[in-house]
Amino acid sequence: MDSIGWIIVSLITLFLLGQFALVYRTRGMQGRPAPDLTDLLDETHRGHQTLYFYFHSPRCGMCRQVSAVLDPLMAERTDIIGIDVSRRPDMARRFKVMGTPTLMRIHDGRIEKVLMGTRNEAVVRAFVGDSNPLA
């Protein structure tokens, strides 16, 4: 194999290792205590035992697909909180979010589940507990 072939194989390997590291870190977040949310939540959010956080960026192409599903739900529900990481990078650091889009479910002060990357509409709706997948 010539040097170009080795470079391509090396780049593919690095990409795959990076993806594995993101998945590993995301799974490691599950079950851990959530960060302090007192300055982020108002009275409409505090009544919920389960909260959903949607970390997104306006420049993220994959976020547009997820936002098409979540934006109408966020207008109706107070348990889904959208966080634009370009405006609130401190929140991304606090929650240890590595990329967008990221969905995070927090139940009773613990990170219950994390989804990272683009998902189809049925998966997003199932994650946030929307019983009408074709609404």
N, C-alpha and C positions, 0 to 999 in steps of 0.2 A: 504494500500500500504506500502510495506517495505521501508527501507531507500535507497536501490539501486534504486527502482522505482522513489523515489523523486529526487534522484541525476540525473537520466536520464531526467526526466521532467524538472528539473532546467537547465540542460545543453542545452536542446533543446530550452527552452524559452530564454536563454541568446543568443544563436546563432541567433534565429529569431529577437530578439531585435537589435542585432548588424547589421543584414542585413537591417532592417528597418531604422536604423540610417544612414547607408551608402546611401541608396536611398534618404532619406530625405535631407541629406547634398548635394548630387549631384544635386538634383532638386533646392535646394536653391542657387546654383552657377549660374544657368541659369538666364540671364538677367542682371547680374552684370558686371561692367567694368572689362575688362581683365587687368592683371598686365602689367607693363611696358615691352615692347618687344624690345626696341631699341638695346639692346646688344645681342639679340638672332637672329634678322633678318638681312639678307644681302640684296643687291640690287635685287636679283632674287625673294625674298619674298615680298618686299615692294610694288610691283605693284598689289598685290591681295587685293581685298576688303574682301574676305573670306579666312581664313587660317584654316587648320586642324592640330591639334597636336595629336600625337600618343605617349602616355607614356607607356613604356614597360620595361621589364627586361629579360635578357637572361636566368635566372633561373625560369621564370614563364611559366608553361606548357600551360596555357590558352593563353598567349601572342604568342606562336608559331602558334596557329590556326589563330589568327588575322594577324600576320606577314606574313603568307603565302599569304594572300590577299593583304595586304598593301605594302609589299616590292616591288613588281613589279610596283605598282602605284607610289610609291615614287621615283622610278628610272625614271619615265616618267614625273612626274608633280612636279612643284616647290611650290605648295600651300599646300603640305602635309609635315609636319615636324615631324620626329621621334625623340623622346627623350628617351634615355636609362637612367632610373632613378638610376641604379646602378653606373653609371658614373657621372650623374648630379642630385644628390639628392636635390641640391638647387633649381632646376627647379620644382621638385615635390612639394617642400614647397611653392615656389612662386605661383604656380597655385592651391595649396591646394588639390593636388591629394592624395587620401587615399589608392589607390590600383591600381594594373595593371591587365590587360590592361585597359587603359582609353583613350577614344577618345573625343576630345573637338573641337567644331566648334566655331571660333571667327569671327564675322562679324562686321565691322565698330567699332572695339575696345571694343565690348561687347561679353561676353560668351553667345552664342546663344543656344547651346545644348551640353549635356555631356552624353556619354554612358560609362558605367563601366561594366567590366566583358566580358566574351567571347560572341561573337555573330556569327551567321552564315554568310556566304559569301554575301548573298543578302542584309542583314541588313548593313554590313560594306560598301559595294559598294554604297548603297542608301545614307548612311550617308555622304560619301565624294563626292556624286554627280556623281558617275560613271554610265553612262547610259547603259553599257554593263555588266549585272550581270553574264554572263557566260564566260567572257573573260579569 
